[in-house]
Amino acid sequence: MPLLSNRKYLIPVVAILGILPMIAWSSLQENFIAYTQEIPDTETSFDLVPIPGGKFLMGSKVEEDEGPVQEIEISPFWMGTHEITWDIFELFLDKDYEEAIADKPLPEGVDGLTRPSIPYLDMTFGMGKEGMPAIGMTQYGAIQFCKWLYLKTGIFYRLPTEAEWEYAARAGSHDNYFFGNDLSQLEDYAWFADNSEETTHKVGQKKPNPWGLYDILGNVMEWTSDQYIPDGYAVRENFQDPQVSNEKLYPSVIRGGHYQSQAEELRTAKRYASTPEWKRIDPQIPKSQWWFPEAPFLGLRVVRPLTPPSEAEIQAYYNKAPIADY
């Protein structure tokens, strides 16, 4: 049986495929630790930390769409310590570039992957690539990046749900920010309007939150997998690992604030919604399913559930057809 190699442990592929015998499950629990995910045949990698399962109070009373505050239970998962950078995202974006640096020919699945159209604009918006967060991708593009990761590594990565994101960002805090309510501390943890000089910054330069997540507030906003519903909390029926599936293209939930956000816009409970206005200058008909040419503040961070879904569930997540945007 082939093995998937990470820095501190080995996990059988059989576990990834959802055939999870007791010995494999026990191994997963014992090895629920921080690790580095290497991208095969490249020199790139990214780090993940374990987010323990538990209950928390989701939402706030500050804005109407953040309530009512409810107790939510979250299953354990790993989360990327940093936002995905261009160093990795460009491998997915440009097959020729990936082939050029690969040690051997791309596997069939990776070779046949549908890739984003090469953008007609500079999607770095002049802010640079090395160590910088990848920006401007649509939610569909972010999910297809996760599919590329799966084909490269054999491990199921996905976008966090809105509840998972807030749970991880709070790191046990009940305050407006994971460090409390003292705004004088925000510059220690985040790039935002007061200190960013109106540009993104290399990931990991600020302090992490207590669970080891860097730039979880500020720098760039981060995709979740949920549809945005203003009164979604009020009509919620499931309080364990809740998620609102996307049935339409807009709006979807984005979290975390960005480099141009004001301090109060970086509150952990603050919700944002995607909008077609971010494609206003896109000349294509239909408009690109991959890019938001007016969203230089939008990126992604990946998660990996401790309990892997079935192969059928994995394929359903990755292969949902994009919704046309006219």
Phi, psi and omega in degrees: 000129179292155180240149176261123187262129169234177189298322190242356181197169177239137180237126180298142177301329180302327178291320180297327182279002175093355177270094195246083177296162185303323182294323179291320179297318178299319180296320178299315181296317181294331184253027177280074186225168177298145178207167176252125175266110175277144175268112185308143176066019175222176176257014183262156179197168172215156184258150176227150176237151178284135175251108185295145176293159179166187179249150177207164176268111183267137176101186179203176177258008186287313180234153188299322183281003179258010183223173002286154176294131184224150175278125183239141176254132184240134175281154183293149179202164170265152176223143178300134180292336183227162169294147179297132183263166177300330181306323179266316186297327182292335175297319177290320183295318190238102180300320180298320178293317179298316179297324184294327183258355182288149179283341181206169181304149180293139175301159186304315182298317180290320181297325183267005182295138173288124184255160175297150170294141177294122185295146179280347177253164170283103186284359170275347182054033177076009184265358174095166185240314189298116180074003183264149179294135173294142188220161169087001181280152174283171175298320177300317178297322179294320179292321178291330171298318177298322177296318176301317177301319180296316179293328180282322191248339186080006182247137182282111172245149181208177173282150175289151168289165178300319180294318178298318182299310183295320179301313181292320180294321180293322180052042177093355183275148174251006185270182179294330179228159183294341179265001182119209182242008181276103185295341180294342180273348188299324181296340178287339189241343191216149167266123181209191189305327186284340186223358188276341188058034174060041176210156172289165180227159177305140183293151171082014181273341178262173178290148176277167172284175185300341179261012172087021181259120180268145175057026179293335170246135178078189187066279170225152172294161183229135179295144162244178182265003189267148166289141177274122174233120185306320181254029184300325180293323184293329183258007182297136178247337181252126183248009174242117182049054183291151176204142175252109184293148179280114177254349178216166188289322181229152347268158173242161187276133175234145186228160165103343184070178186211188189294343178254004182284149171282162185305316183292343179277356178259009176305145185298329183272355185296133181248143176232158182232138176291158184214145177295346179298338179287354175246016187304321184267004179289118184278353185286148174229115354292164182291157186303135173276356187253330193230147168248097185291355176238034178228066180285006184247010190241124180223203182209158174222141186256158174231163176222117180293145177297319176265109184292145174286173177288164178299322179297319179293322178298312182294325178296323179292314185282330192256015174296128185296142178293150178269125183298141181241105180262000000 
